[in-house]
Amino acid sequence: MTDISCINFVATTLKSLDVSHNSIKNLAKSSFTNMHLFSFLNLKCNNINLIEGRAFTYISTPLLVNLENNKLDILEHNIFYNVTLAVLNLINNPLTQLDMDILAGITIDRILASTFEICCTMSDSKCSSTIPKPWYLSCFRLLKKGERITYICVSLCVFVLDIYSGYLILTKRKGPYGNILVSFHLTHFLAASYIALMWPADLHYSDNFVFRMSDWISTATCAIAFLVMTIFTALLPILMSFLSLSIHSVTMHPLDSQFKSTHHVKKWISYIVLLILFVSLSTTLIWRFVSEIKSFLCTPFEDPAKLFWHTKFITISILFVQLSSIVFIIVCHCMTVKEMKVSGEKVGRKANISKGKTVKFSCITGSNTVSWLSSSNIFTTCLFLETYPVEMISWTAGVVIPLSSLINPILFAISSRQRDKKPVA
C-alpha cells in the first residue's frame, strides 16, 4: 500500500488501524477525514517522509500513533492541531529539522524518540529517548543571558579600546617599537573578533540551537572562530615575549641593537605571524574535516566527549608556550628595570624613573599571567575530568582569555599619552 486515503470509504467506524510494513510515503490532510473514532494508528516501518498540516485533525478521541522506523525529517507545527495524543512514537526517524515550538499547543501524554532533542520541547517526565542525552549538552541556547550580555560588552570594549590605543600609537610612536605595538593591537582584535562571532550566532539560532548544533559546528563561521581563537592564544604570548626582548635589547645596547631597525623588527614579526598562521590553519583543517569533536563554542580546547587526542595536544602545547613566555617576560623585565636603574644612577637620574617602568611592566605581565594561566589551567583540567560545568568554558572563552586584550590597550594608551606630555630637553 502506498496511499492510506483509500481506506476512508470503509473506515468510518474503525477504532484502530494497522498499516505497518507498507510503502506509504506521505499522509495528506484528507487521509483521516472519516476516521473520527480512532484510538490507535500503527504506521510503523513505512517510507513516510511528509505529514501535511492538520492530517489528524478529524480524529476526536485520544490517539496512540506509532510512526516508528520512517523517514520523517520535519514535523509541521499543525500536524496534530486540535488532537489529544496518548502516545506518539517517533523512534528511528531522522527528525533533523525541528524547533522549540514543534509541539506547542498540543496535549500529549507520552512521546518516544531516538534523539534527546525533541524532548527539549516538553517536560522530561513525558519524553523518553533511546539515545540518552550526553552530559555536556543541554536544551538551552548557545549562550545564556548573562553570558550573551557579557560577550557583547567585552567585544565592544576591546574594539573601542584597541582602536583608541592603536590611534595613539600610530600618531605618537614611530619606528620599530611602534610596529610591535601595532601588531599587538591587531592580535587583540582577534580576541574581540572571536567573541563577536559567538553572540550573533547565539541571536541567530536563539532557542532552537539545540536542534541546530550540528549545522552550527559545520558552518564556515564556526571554523573561522576556531582559527581566530587558535591564532590569538598562540600568537599573543610570542609577540609579548618579542616585545620584552626588544625592550631589553635596546636598553642594554641603545646604540647598536638590531631591534632599533624597523626592517629587522618587521621581518621577525612577519616570520612569527606566518608560522603561527600555518600551524593554526593546519589545526583548523584537521578539526574541521578529520575530528568528530563537538566544540559548540568553536575553540581548540573543547572536547567534552574525549573523542580526539588532538585537543589535548593543542591545549598542553598552548599551556607550555604561555608558561614559557611568562617566565621569559618576567626575566626580561627584571633585567631591563635593573639596567635602567643602573644607567639612571650613572647619569645622575632619580630612581623613580625606573619605578614607573616597573609599574607598567608589572601591570602588563600581571594581566597576561592571570589571563593565560587561568584559561590554560581551566581548559587543561577539563580535559582530564569526566564532567565539568559547561558554563565554565563559556566564561573562560568570553572573559578570561580576552582579559589582557582589555587591559593592555589601556596601559599602552596611558604610556603613549605620558610620553607625549614629556618636556623636550
N, C-alpha and C positions, 0 to 999 in steps of 0.2 A: 504494500500500500504506500502510495506517495502523497495522497491528499486525504485529510480527515473530514473535509466538508461533506462528502457524500453520505456520511453517517447521519446527518441531520434529519433526513426524511423518516428515519425509523427510531430515533433515539429520544423522543420527547419524554419518555418515562424512565430512561436509564438513570441509575444512581451510581454506577461505576463503569469504567471503560478501560480495557487493557489493549493498547495498540503498540505494545513494546516490540522491539526487534523487527521493525519495518524500515522503510526508506523515506519517511516523512521529512521534508526539508524545511517547511515553514508552517506557521499557524496564522491564518488570516483572521481579520476582525470578525468574519462571519462563521468561523469554524464551529463555534458552540452556541449558535443562535437559539436553538430549541432545547438545549440541554440544561434546563433550569434546576433540576433536582440532583445534579451531580454532587458526589461527595468524595469520589476517588477517580483520579485520572492517571493512568500509567503510560508514560511516553518514553520509557527507558529504551536506550540503545536504538535511537534513530539517527538521522542526519540533520536534525533541526539546527539551523543557524540564524533563524529570524522568527521572532514572535511580534506580530503587529500590535500596536496600541489597542487597549481595551478588548483584547482577544477573549478574556474570560469574564467580561462584564455581565453577560446574561445569566451567569450561574449565581444563584441566590443562597445556596447552602454553604456551610464551612467546607472548604475543599482541601484535599490532600493531593498535591501534584508531584509526580515523580518524573523529573527531567534528567535523570542520571545518564551519563555516557552519551551526550550530544555535543554539538559544536557551537554552542552559544558564546559569542564574544561580547555581546552587549545586551542589556535588558532595558527596553524603553521604560520611561518613567511611569507611563499609564497602562502598562500591561495588565496589572491586577487592580485597575481602577474599580472601586466600589465592591471589592471582593474580600471576603474573610478567608484567610488561609490557615488551615490547621497545621500543615507541614508542607514545606517547599524543599524538594531535594534537587540540588544543583551540582552534586558530586560529579567530578570528571567532565566539567565544562571549562573552556579556556577563561571566559569572563575577564578579558583583558581591557575592556572599556566600560568602567563603572565610575560612579561618583557618589558623593555622600547623600544625595537626595534620591537615590535609586528606589528606595523603599519608603519614601516619605508619604505619610497619609494612609499607609496600608496596615490593616490589622492582621498580624501574623503571630502564631504561637511558637513555631519552631522552623528553623532553616538549617539545612545541611549543605556543606560546600567542601571543595578541595583546597581552597586557599583562605587564609585568615582575613584578607582584605574586606570581603563582603560583610564579615562580622563587625567591622567598624561602623556599619550603618545602623546597628541595633545593639541592645544590651548583650553581654556575653552569655547570660543565662538562657537566651533564646537562640543562640547560634553555636553550631559545632563545626569544626574544620578537621578534615582528615589529616592535614599537614599542620602541626602546631606552629603558632607564631613564634619566630625567633625572639630571644630576649631583647635584642637591640633595636627591634622595630616597634613602632607604635602607630596609633591611629591619628596622631597629631600632624601638624604642619611641619615643613622643613625647619622652621624656626618658631619658637614660642614667642608670645607677645613681647615679653621683656627682652629676649634676645634680638628680635626684629628691630625694636626701637634702638637698642644699643648699637647694632650693626649699622643702622642708618646714621646715627650720630657720630660714631667712630670714623666711618668712611668720609663723611663730610668734613670733620675736623682735620683729619690727616691731609685731605686735599687742600683745604684752605691754608693750613699751617705750612705745608710744603710749598705752595705757590708763593706765599708771602716770604718765607725764608729764602726760597730759590731766587726770588726777585732781588732781595738784598744782596745775596752772594754774587749774582751776575752784575750788579751795579757797583758794589763796594769792593769785591775781591776779584782780582785778575790773576792770571798765571796758573801754575801747576796746582797750587793748593785749592784755588777756586774750581779747577776741573774735577778734583777729587770730591769736593763738596757737592758739585752738580750731579756727579754720578751717584752720590748718596741719596740726593733728593729724588732722582729718577727711580732708585731702588725702593724708597719709601712709597712712591706712587704705586708700586706693585702690591704692597700690603693693602692700600686703600682700594685698588682695583679688584683684588680678590673679594673683599667684603662687599664691594659694590656689585659684584656678580651674584652674590648669595641672596641679598634681601630682595632684589627684583624677582628672582626665581621663586622665592617664598610667596611674594604677592601674586605671581602668575599662577602657581599651582594651588595656592590657597588651601582650603580644607580637603581638596582632592589629591594632595600629594601622596597619600598612602596608595592611591590607585595608579599613580604616575611615576613611582620611584624608578622603575626600570627605564622608562622613557627619559627621565632626567639624567640618569647616570650615563646614558648613551649619547647625550647631546654634545655638540661641539662646545657649548658654553661651559659644561662641567669639565671637559678636557682642558679648556683654556684656564679655568680656575685652578685645576690641578697643576698645570705648568707654571702659572704665576706664583702659586704658593711654594713650589719646589725651588724656583729661581730665587725668590725672596729669602727663604730661610737659609739657602746655601751661600748666596752672594753677599748679603749684608755683613756677616762675620768676617769674611775675607776682605771686603772693602774697608771695614773698620780697622782690621789689622794693617792693611796697606797704609791707611791714613796715619796710624800711630807710628809705623815705621818711617814714614816720610817726615813727620814732625821731629822724631828723634834724630834722623839723619841730618836734617837741616840745622838742628840745634847743636849737634856735635861737630858738623862741618859746614858752617854757614857760608863759606866762600866757594867750595868745590863739590858740594853734594850733587849727585845726579838728580835728586828729587827737586832741584831748582830748575830743571829743564822741562818745559812744557811737553816737548816731544817725547821725552823719556816717560813721563807720567802717563800721557795718553796711550803710549804703546803698551805699557803694562796693564792699564785699565782695560784696554781692548783685549789683551790676552786672557785676562781673568774673566771678563764677560763672555767671550766666545767659549771658553772651557766650560763654564757653568751652564751656558745655554745648550751646549752639546749634550752634557750629562743629563740636564733636566728634560730636554726634548726626548732623549732616548728613554728615560724613565717614564715619561708620559705615554709614549707609544706602547711600551710594554704594558703599562697599567690599562691602557685603552683597548688594546687588541689581544692581549695574551691572558692577563689575570682575570679572575672572577670575583674580585674584591667588591663588596658592597659599600663603597665610600660615598655616603649621601652628601657629605659636606665637601667632597671632591678635594681631599687633602691626601698627601702621600703617607700620612701617619695613621690612617684608619684601616683597620682590618678586624672588626669585631668577631667575624666568623672564623678567624685564624686560617684563612684559605691559602695564603701565599707567603713564602719566605721573603719575598721582595720587599714587603713593608717593613719587616724587622731590619733588614739590611739598610734601607733608606734612613729609618729613624735613628738607628745606632750610629750610622755614618754622620748624620747631621749633628747628633749629640757630640760626637768626637770633634767635629770641626768647630762647634761652638765652644766647647771646653778648651780646646787648644787656642782658639782666638782670644778667649777671656784671659788666659794665663799670659799669652804673648802681649796683649794690650796692656795689662797691668804692669808687666815688666818694663815695657817701652815707656809708659807714662811715668813710672817711678824714676827711671834713668833720665828721662827728659827733664822732669822737675828738678832733680838733683843737679843736673848740668846747668840748668838755668839759674839756680841758686848760686852755684859756684861762679858762674860767669858774671852774675849781678854783683857779687861781692868784690870781684876783681876790678870792676869799673866803678865801684862805689855806690851802686844802687841799693835801695832798701829791700829787705827780704819779702815785703808784702807784694812785690811784683810776681814772685813765684807762687804766692798763696792764691792769687786769682786764677792762675793757670791750674793749680792743684784742685781748686773747687770745680772748675769747668771739666777737667779730665775725670774727676771723681763722679760727677753727675752723669757724664756720658757713659763711662764704664759701668756705673751702677745701674742705669736704666737698661742697658743692653744685657747685663748679667741677670737681672731679675727676669727680663723678657725671655732670654734664651734658655736659661737653666730651668725656669718654671715650666715653660712649654715643652721642652725636651724631656724633662723628668715625668711630666704627666703622660705624654704620648708613650714613652718607653715603659712606664709602669703599666699602662693599659694593655700593652702588647702581651704581658705575661699574666694578666688577670683573666679569670673565667668570665666574669661580668663586672661592669662598672657603670656609673651614671652617664648616660649618653649626653646629658646636658653639659657635662664637664668638657667634652670635646668641643661643643659649640662655643662655650665661653672662652676656652683657650684659643681657638682659632680666631674669634672675633674681638677679643680684648687683650689677652696676654701677649700673643705674638706681635700685634701692632703697637704694643706699649712704647717701644723705642722709637717707633715712627711718629708718635705723638710728642715725645719729649725732645728728641734730637733736633728737630727743626726749630723748636723754641730756643734751645741753647745756642744753635748756630746763628739764629736771628739776633739774639742778645749780643753775642760775640761780635757780629758784623756791625751792629749799631755802636757798640762801645769803641770799636776800632775806628769808626768814622768820626767819633767825638774827640779822639785823642788830639791834643795840640801838636802842631808841627814844630819841631825844634829848629 
